[in-house]
Structures are given as structure tokens and as C-alpha cells.
Amino acid sequence: MRSVVIAILLLALAGGVSAADRATMPDNPNAYQQPVDWSVGLQGDDPIIEIGRFATVYTNLADFLDDISPIYYFDDFSWANWGVPNAPSYDFGPVNGYGYTATATNGIFGIPGAISTNSALDPIVITFTGAPITALAGDFYGTDFDGVPVPANTIVTLSDGTVVSLPYPTVFAGFTSGVPIASLTISTDSTASVWVTFDNFYCGEMGSVATQAATLSDVKALFR
């Protein structure tokens, strides 16, 4: 048993893609505890928008909340802990009619106060399962084996083809769209052992003013 533990520790210390899956340490004494005032990720730097078809990208939470309906689904995952949840995929909601499923190749894995993956470099795919989603936002970042945020760029890809790269230390991104967003994928361009993670997640619908603006934008796009 001791040899197994030593091997796991050596793999975690070595970095690289061979680091152990988090489930190999069901009770991690080094698990990161987020500070109690953790609520909104850094918003200081603009994300890099590589492609945008329908979505409007927000770099500030207050601006995003101004443009969405006040009835939405928000989760800060304060209930999550090391290995809770721990499943191939996990269903969230429904809350206010909105729900979604998070999936990763080697499993979804909870860390204190956030949702991550069991294995390094696995993307997280969030598929919406309830009422149509036209607004979403969250903190998207990378963590190490113990759930500590690390310097790694995070990439958020929407089902409409919008791609946003969040240069560290920026983690917040919000989106509204004139058409329903079916899913999003959270990944990283890192080659080191990075576990993609999301927190403070909002999903819902655009408010009436934002919806009208988006509809006019879509009509104009058809004639470009």
C-alpha cells in the first residue's frame, strides 16, 4: 500500500500529463480551500475572441447581469468538496427550468468550492438540458492536482462556434446569444498537468432589451 501512495505522490510531483487521477486520493489532505470571499473571478484583462457568430462576449459580471432575465440558475458550488461529485458525468438542476449535464472523458470531480475533472487536460463539456439557454457566464480556469489555481490559459467554446481564450489570470467570461446555446466546452492550451475547472456559473435567458438587440444583429448578419 505504501508503494502505491509513494508512486502517486511521485507522479503528482513530476507534473506532466502522467500525473495521477484525483480519484486515487479520495481524501486529499492538501485539497485547496477557497477563501470565503471568493465570488467573482478576475475581470481585469479582456479575453481573446477568436471566432464569434452569434454570441456577445462580456468581460464584466455586472454588465452581463444587466442584460439577462432576473430569473436564472446560479451555482457557486459551495457544496462541492474533494471528490463530491465524482462521476463520469453529473446533472445539475433543474432550477427555474434550467439544467445541464457536465461530462469529462475520465469523469467529473469536485474540488472545494468548484467543479473540475478527475484527469489532467480533460475538457469539460456542459450540455444544457432544460429551457433554452441564451445567456451564460462563469469563472473558467485551470487548477493543479490539489485544486490550487495555476497560470494556464483557459479556452471556452460555445456550440455556435464562438471561441474565447482567457489569458491567465483572467477567469471570467459571459455570453448572450440571439439563438439558443446548446453546449459549451472548457479546455486548456497547456501541455502541463492542468485540470480545467469552472465556478460561479450562471445560465438563463437574455432580458427583453438585449434580446431585441441580438435579433437585429442577427438580421444584419444575414445580409453581410
C-alpha positions, 0 to 999 in steps of 0.5 A: 500500500505504501508503494502505491501512495509513494508512486502517486505522490511521485507522479503528482510531483513530476507534473506532466500529463502522467500525473495521477487521477484525483480519484486515487486520493479520495481524501486529499489532505492538501485539497485547496480551500477557497477563501470565503470571499471568493465570488467573482473571478478576475475581470481585469484583462479582456479575453481573446475572441477568436471566432464569434457568430452569434454570441456577445462576449462580456468581460464584466459580471455586472454588465452581463447581469444587466442584460439577462432575465432576473430569473436564472440558475446560479451555482457557486458550488459551495457544496462541492468538496474533494471528490463530491461529485465524482462521476463520469458525468453529473446533472445539475438542476433543474432550477427555474427550468434550467439544467445541464449535464457536465461530462469529462472523458475520465469523469467529473470531480469536485474540488472545494468550492468548484467543479473540475475533472478527475484527469489532467487536460480533460475538457469539460463539456456542459450540455444544457438540458432544460429551457433554452439557454441564451445567456451564460457566464462563469469563472473558467480556469485551470487548477493543479492536482490539489485544486490550487489555481495555476497560470494556464490559459483557459479556452471556452467554446460555445456550440455556435462556434464562438471561441474565447481564450482567457489569458491567465489570470483572467477567469471570467467570461459571459455570453448572450446569444440571439439563438439558443446555446446548446453546449459549451466546452472548457479546455486548456492550451497547456501541455502541463498537468492542468485540470480545467475547472469552472465556478460561479456559473450562471445560465438563463435567458437574455432580458427583453432589451438585449434580446431585441438587440441580438435579433437585429444583429442577427438580421444584419448578419444575414445580409453581410 
